[in-house]
Amino acid sequence: MKILKEALDILFPQCCLICGKMSDVSINKVPVCKKCLADMVLIPKYQRWQFCLSEPYKGDRYPGLPLYICFVYKGKVTDLIHRVKFGQRAELARMMGYLTGNSLKADGVFVDAVIPIPLSYGRLMERGFNQAEEMGIEISRILNVPVLTGVISRPKETKRQAELTDDSQRARNISGAFSFNPNYSVYGMTILLVDDVATTGNTLHEASSVLLENGADNVLCCAFAGNRTVKNAETY
Ligand SMILES: [Zn+2]
């Protein structure tokens, strides 16, 4: 079997799923390359926890929600996320979950369950998979807790947050986007809410609010990458 695999590798060399050049390393069985990995900037351990909203607002019912970010959203990390979303590479999203899950585990994060940020039905049909859900499955496996995918849904079709430049537009766009499925209970639970990218934090904050309103004890947000110039924590 090993010989067959080696022969196949020579005949059909695998390409890095991020840059398309020859792969020389794999992460969680996903072929990538050392050059791409070297370009991905891991946020130092003491700067990974931030506050969820980059622009806290007066009257926020859940101020100071914690957000954990692994990588700086630039360079090859941007390419990687672009490949996931527009190249329909679900395995890359699972790799992102693998890296995030291992980072959370190494940093001693304990939760009762993982909930991925859902996509709207239209966006899910367009992409064929939910990148946050693919990440959540890997994270739940690494943290050894369940992943709950039907608890919150996204009935409202919203614009892509990245298309909106103004913070208040982003907050309005996402407001009321999520609904809670009453067939589930998150009462008393500490939930890890997962998304691929966090910029203003509005999406994670809105989904957290829905979980907290429905009995969750605590919500920790996490994202594979973030690009904010942090106003409420140390910059990186
Ligand atoms: Zn590469």
Boltz pocket constraint, residues with backbone or C-beta under 6 A from the ligand:
constraints:
  - pocket:
      binder: B
      contacts: [[A, 16], [A, 17], [A, 18], [A, 19], [A, 20], [A, 21], [A, 22], [A, 32], [A, 33], [A, 34], [A, 35], [A, 36], [A, 37]]
      max_distance: 6.0
